[in-house]
Amino acid sequence: MWGMENLSYTEAAKRVKAAGYDGMEISAGPDKRNEAVQVMHDNGLELILMAFGGGSNFPEHKKKYHDDLLDIASYKPMFINAHTGHDYFTFEQNAELIQTAADVEKQTGVRILHETHRGRFSYSAPAIQYYLLKLPDLRLTADYSHWVNVAESYLADQAQNVNRAIAVSDHIHCRVGHPEGPQVNDPRAPEWKDALESHAKWWDAIRARLQKANAPTLTITCEFGPAGYLPTLPYTQQPVASQWDVNVFMKDYLKKRWQV
């Protein structure tokens, strides 16, 4: 939770509210979901919940994925952001999971988006193209930082691939990646100016598309991750930047860029 791993949901919600956020995106296990939802409601915050599969084989993974989606949908979040499938599943298996999500969405009325992420069916800009062609109702959470890392480039030679994804991306994770990693150490640093601008142009395009469609809202999660994603110093494992400060910067950066 954006640098608040040691805080309770109540403490995190109060800090988020005070910083000017409108809501939180949370990965909460079944034993924590009720608490998370109640705390967000009590603090006047919107809530996005995350879903994952799991298991030692595809049938187990599919069952857990389906059951998690169904349980999460019962809490009526704004929508569900799903980490769907695996890069080593076949197209048919991943498509079966995407259809599972579509069935849950139809059954519950809760929208489900699929995050672009390493290790998932959506792990790279080229890999997702066949899904976009064959599954026209597929909707995405745009975290293109992973694609930058996988391609070891800012995707300048894959404009068509990225544009097809932009056309179906309805939620943004404003993480900034670079060719050697999914997250720069500090997007405020001048050496990452071009990386930040590359990502911001993609976010601009998503926003422009939704504005043209008269969408009521654009949701964005400031999702610079903790140590592991965030580089650390050797031996001490001291993070090289404040995760909280970086995410607040990203919120303020986009508000200023878009004059909102």
C-alpha positions in Angstrom: 0.0 0.0 0.0 2.3 2.7 -1.3 4.9 2.6 1.5 2.4 1.9 4.3 2.9 -1.8 4.8 3.2 -1.4 8.6 0.1 0.6 9.0 -3.4 -0.7 9.7 -6.1 -0.1 7.1 -7.5 2.7 9.3 -4.1 4.5 9.6 -3.4 4.0 5.9 -6.8 5.4 4.9 -6.4 8.5 7.1 -3.0 9.2 5.6 -4.2 8.7 2.1 -7.3 10.9 2.6 -5.1 13.7 4.1 -2.7 13.5 1.2 -5.5 14.2 -1.3 -6.2 10.8 -2.8 -9.7 9.8 -3.7 -9.3 6.1 -2.9 -7.1 3.1 -2.7 -6.3 0.0 -4.7 -5.8 -3.0 -2.3 -4.7 -6.6 -2.5 -6.6 -8.1 0.5 -6.9 -11.8 1.3 -10.4 -13.2 2.1 -9.9 -12.7 5.8 -9.1 -9.0 5.3 -11.5 -7.9 2.6 -14.4 -7.0 4.9 -12.2 -4.8 7.1 -10.7 -3.1 4.0 -14.0 -2.3 2.5 -15.5 -1.1 5.8 -12.5 1.2 6.5 -12.6 2.7 3.0 -16.3 3.4 3.3 -15.9 4.9 6.8 -13.3 7.3 5.4 -15.1 8.3 2.3 -12.6 6.6 0.0 -13.3 4.7 -3.2 -11.9 1.1 -3.4 -10.4 -1.0 -6.1 -9.7 -4.6 -5.2 -7.1 -6.9 -6.8 -7.5 -10.5 -7.8 -5.0 -13.3 -8.4 -5.1 -17.0 -9.3 -3.0 -19.7 -7.7 -2.3 -23.4 -7.5 0.1 -26.0 -8.8 -1.8 -26.7 -12.0 -4.2 -25.0 -14.4 -7.5 -26.5 -13.0 -6.5 -25.4 -9.5 -5.5 -22.0 -10.7 -8.8 -21.5 -12.6 -10.8 -22.5 -9.6 -9.0 -20.2 -7.2 -9.2 -17.4 -9.8 -13.0 -17.9 -10.2 -13.7 -18.1 -6.5 -11.5 -15.1 -5.7 -13.3 -13.0 -8.4 -16.7 -14.0 -7.2 -15.9 -13.3 -3.5 -14.2 -10.0 -4.3 -17.1 -8.9 -6.5 -19.5 -9.5 -3.6 -17.9 -6.4 -1.9 -18.9 -4.2 -4.8 -15.6 -2.3 -5.4 -15.4 0.3 -8.2 -13.9 -2.6 -10.2 -11.5 -5.5 -9.9 -8.0 -5.3 -11.2 -7.0 -8.8 -12.0 -3.6 -10.4 -12.5 -4.7 -13.0 -15.0 -3.0 -16.2 -16.1 0.7 -16.8 -16.7 3.1 -16.3 -19.5 3.6 -20.0 -19.7 0.0 -20.9 -19.9 -1.3 -21.6 -23.5 -3.4 -19.0 -25.3 -6.4 -21.3 -24.8 -5.8 -21.5 -21.1 -5.4 -17.8 -20.6 -8.4 -17.2 -22.8 -10.4 -19.5 -20.6 -9.4 -17.4 -17.5 -10.3 -14.2 -19.3 -13.7 -15.8 -20.2 -14.1 -16.8 -16.5 -13.6 -13.2 -15.6 -16.2 -12.1 -18.2 -18.7 -14.6 -16.8 -18.2 -13.2 -13.2 -18.5 -9.7 -14.5 -21.8 -10.5 -16.2 -23.1 -12.4 -13.2 -22.2 -9.7 -10.6 -22.2 -6.4 -12.6 -18.7 -5.7 -11.3 -16.2 -4.6 -13.9 -13.0 -6.6 -14.2 -9.8 -5.3 -15.9 -6.7 -7.2 -16.6 -3.4 -5.7 -15.7 -0.4 -5.7 -18.1 2.2 -7.3 -16.0 5.3 -9.5 -16.3 4.6 -13.2 -15.8 0.9 -12.8 -16.9 -0.7 -13.4 -20.2 -0.2 -9.7 -20.8 3.6 -9.7 -20.1 4.7 -7.8 -23.3 3.3 -5.6 -26.0 3.7 -8.2 -28.7 2.4 -11.1 -26.6 -0.9 -9.4 -26.0 -1.7 -8.6 -29.6 -3.3 -12.0 -30.4 -5.5 -11.6 -27.3 -6.7 -8.2 -28.4 -7.5 -9.6 -31.9 -9.3 -12.7 -30.7 -11.0 -11.2 -27.6 -12.4 -7.8 -28.6 -14.1 -7.3 -25.2 -10.8 -7.5 -23.3 -10.2 -4.4 -21.1 -6.9 -3.6 -19.5 -5.2 -1.9 -16.6 -2.2 -0.1 -18.2 1.0 -0.7 -16.4 3.3 -0.4 -19.4 6.4 -0.2 -17.2 6.5 -4.0 -17.4 6.5 -3.9 -21.2 9.4 -1.4 -21.2 11.4 -3.8 -19.0 10.6 -6.9 -21.1 11.4 -5.1 -24.4 14.4 -3.4 -23.0 13.2 -0.2 -24.7 10.7 2.6 -24.5 8.7 0.8 -27.2 9.4 3.5 -29.9 9.5 0.7 -32.5 6.2 -0.8 -31.2 3.8 2.2 -31.5 1.1 0.1 -33.2 1.2 -2.5 -30.5 1.0 0.1 -27.7 -1.8 2.0 -29.4 -3.9 -1.1 -29.7 -3.5 -1.5 -25.9 -4.2 2.1 -25.2 -7.5 1.7 -27.1 -8.7 -0.8 -24.4 -7.0 0.5 -21.3 -9.4 1.9 -18.8 -7.3 2.2 -15.6 -3.7 3.4 -15.2 -0.9 2.3 -12.9 1.5 5.3 -13.1 4.6 3.4 -12.4 7.6 4.4 -14.6 9.8 1.6 -15.9 13.1 1.6 -17.8 14.8 -0.9 -20.1 16.6 -2.7 -17.3 13.8 -2.7 -14.7 10.0 -2.1 -14.1 10.6 0.9 -11.8 13.0 3.7 -11.9 14.6 4.5 -8.6 13.1 8.0 -8.4 11.0 9.6 -11.2 11.9 13.1 -9.8 15.6 12.6 -10.7 16.6 14.4 -13.9 18.2 11.3 -15.4 14.7 9.8 -15.7 13.1 12.7 -17.4 12.8 10.9 -20.7 11.4 7.8 -19.0 8.8 9.8 -17.2 7.8 11.6 -20.4 7.6 8.4 -22.4 5.1 6.9 -19.9 3.2 10.2 -19.5 2.5 10.4 -23.2 0.8 7.0 -23.0 -1.2 8.1 -20.0 -2.1 11.3 -21.9 -3.5 9.2 -24.8 -5.6 7.0 -22.5 -7.0 10.1 -20.8 -7.7 11.7 -24.2 -9.5 8.6 -25.4 -11.7 8.5 -22.3 -12.5 12.2 -22.5 -13.6 11.8 -26.1 -15.9 9.0 -25.0 -17.3 11.2 -22.2 -16.2 8.7 -19.6 -17.2 10.1 -16.1 -13.9 9.3 -14.5 -10.3 8.2 -15.1 -8.9 6.1 -12.3 -5.1 6.1 -11.6 -3.2 4.2 -9.0 0.1 5.7 -8.0 1.9 2.3 -7.6 5.6 2.7 -7.1 6.3 -0.4 -5.1 8.3 -1.2 -2.0 11.9 -2.5 -1.7 12.3 -5.1 -4.4 10.7 -2.9 -6.9 12.3 0.1 -5.2 16.1 -0.3 -5.4 18.0 -0.6 -2.1 21.6 0.0 -1.0 23.7 -3.2 -0.6 24.2 -4.7 2.8 21.8 -2.3 4.7 18.9 -2.7 2.3 18.1 0.9 2.8 15.7 2.1 0.1 17.2 4.8 -2.1 14.1 6.9 -2.1 10.9 7.2 -0.1 8.1 5.1 -1.7 5.5 7.4 -0.1 7.1 10.6 -1.4 7.5 9.2 -4.9 3.8 8.2 -5.1 2.7 11.6 -3.8 4.9 13.1 -6.4 3.3 11.1 -9.2 -0.2 12.2 -8.0 0.8 15.8 -8.0 2.7 15.5 -11.3 -0.3 14.2 -13.2 -2.7 16.7 -11.6 -0.4 19.5 -12.7 0.2 18.0 -16.1 -3.5 17.7 -16.7 -4.5 20.8 -14.7 -7.0 19.1 -12.5 
